[in-house]
């Protein structure tokens, strides 16, 4: 497998550039386990970073709610890397043409306050909270390239950097309210289209962060001070089909807005 990592990553770069429709590729490319998939992801992200500069800003965690797992037919979280040149401030306008097929996910982002590697296994919520500097409402932009959600597989999704196309950040703040009780309200052009609660993300968004910390430790890495982590969507993915403005508000945490230009 190791000899093919670079070629698979280069193929992903080319397919994204040309807007090739997404199809599961892990089995055909010899990606047989999670370690292989993340190896391809790291090389793919390295190529992206070399091409655009800036390096990594943090991580995204996907498939952290039952609703999202059911939508994608995958029963465990996945992680991806967010690049610095894909981090936007609230109010940004993004052309849909920048992506093969754009989707939006509505999340609680955290900013890490200190280097953090758990001592062993998955850390508890108190240990995780102690490493968090601030939290914010945030929207993740995904590029699923027109994927058939009935035919997804976790290994292909991981290798393709969990489809991350960027993140839009609202204001970071602390102290934060009880994140299990925080209500999310998603509006499209002023009309509410969905609601969710922080507890839908693995019972508490910090459980998602704990999963990521343990995952990184297994690969010899860690969360670093200043990393931004997207903890997972509180509602199902929305797919803009025209020019529109999305507003995402979290009780006690403020709001974030993103305009899509078709």
C-alpha positions, 0 to 999 in steps of 0.5 A: 500500500505504501508505494501507492499513497502518493499516486492515490493522493495525486489522483485525488488532487486531479479529480478535484481540479477537474470536478470529477464526480465522486465515487468510492475508490478505496477498494480499487486502490488497495486501501484496506484499513483505516491506517491506509486511508489516513496515510492517503489523507495526509499525503493529499493534504500535504499536496494541497498545502504545498500548492496553496501554502499556509499549512493546517489550521486544525481539524474537522470531525464528521459523522458525530450524530445519529442523523449524520451517520444515518444520512451517510450510512457510516456508523463511526466518526471520521477526521479531516484536516482544515487548511489555513487558506480555507478558513473564512470569517462570518459574512463571507460570500463563497461561489458554488463554482469553487466546488464540485457540489457544495454542502453546508454543515452547522457545528460547534467549533472549539479553539485549543488553548494548549498542546494536548495529548491524553495520557492514555485512551480516550480522555474525559470531558473535564480533561478535554474542557481544560484544554479548550480556550473558546468555542464558536458557532461555525459552518463547514463547507463540504465538497461531496462532488455529487456523491451517491450517499447510498454507496459511501464507504468510510475509507474513501471518505477518510482518504478524501479528507472527509470532504472538507472544503473550508470553514466559516467561523463566528465569534469565539467566546468564553465562558461557554454555556452548557453545550448539551443544552445549546440549541442550534437554529439554521435559517435560509434567507431568513426562514428557519429550515432546521434545529438541533441541540449540542447533545446530538453530537455524541452526547456532548461536543467535547466527546467528539473532541475526546475522540479526536485527541485519542485518534491523534495520539494513536498516530503519534500526533496531538492537538496543538495550541491554537488549533481550531476543531469542528466537532460535528454537525448538529443537523443534517447537511444542507445543499444550496441550489441557488444564491442564498444566505445561511444564518446559523445561531447557537443559544448563548454563543452568537451566530455565523453567516455565509452567502452562497453565490450560484 
